[in-house]
Amino acid sequence: MPYFALELTRAVTLLAVGLVIAFTPGHTATFGLYAFGIFAIVSAVVLASVVWGAGHPAQARGLHLWQALVSLVVGALTLALNQAGIVLLLWAIVLWALLTGFAEAFAGWRMPRGSDVRKDWLVQGSMTVVLALVVLVQPADSVAVIGFVGAWAIVQGVYATIAGLSSRWSTTEAPKEGR
């Protein structure tokens, strides 16, 4: 599967969760656990499907498998413990965002300079780490925390859409390493 398809698939998932959160009036901790859990599991399934699809770049396979595994575990825990309250919601989001965000940023950092994938992964990973930091310093207010997740999902979804379409329509080849 080409890179643009991965980004557009991620964009649909992110925009869907962001819009559901934005247009749902009751931002309780239980709603947040359900919303985040469903998002994480759907993301895991999407990433795993893409990784096992034909043509997935080998250098990205480990990153996306890691993200899928972390998303699956954290998503399953939040759904299974959906009555645990705001503390679980806070820690689930922070743990997930740190593990997946740092992995994505690190994978981007390891890509050749000038690569669109490098820039995309650095930006997307950094935005996810920033989500973790913002949620970490928030008081135990489910409305604010869920709102931040929704806003992050929409911003990430728009970025992934732009990255996917830019990659699809790109007519230039990425610069070779060493130039």
HELIX and SHEET records of a PDB file:
HELIX    1   1 TYR A    3  ALA A   22  1                                  20    
HELIX    2   2 ALA A   29  TRP A   52  1                                  24    
HELIX    3   3 ALA A   58  ALA A   80  1                                  23    
HELIX    4   4 ILE A   86  ARG A  110  1                                  25    
HELIX    5   5 ASP A  116  LEU A  136  1                                  21    
HELIX    6   6 SER A  142  TRP A  169  1                                  28    
END                                                                             
